[in-house]
Amino acid sequence: MHLSLLEILWITIVSMGIVFVMLTILMFLMQGSSKVIQILEAKSHPTAGVVGKPVEVKPEAPTNDGTLFETNKLARVAALVALTKASADVPDKHFEIVSIEKKVD
């Protein structure tokens, strides 16, 4: 089969056009199904967007002033080891050190 350069170019352009149209249709189908799912979820959870009563926020506990870190070089290592141990079961949690106490035996 001998095809001229113009025929090959025409086949290429038509094929690319068909792929573009099919991908565009697929994109609109996905967007449409997303909208339908959002509408169905909004109907099944009617109180999802309702704002409740204001909640009173308690003031934060005072934080450590850092004197233990300055006097004991191993205190920072101990705090990091404790945080690593605490976050072993919950990897995506955010932890904050509120206070550090040194216990003497």
Order of alpha helices (4+ residues) and beta strands (2+ residues): alpha-alpha-alpha
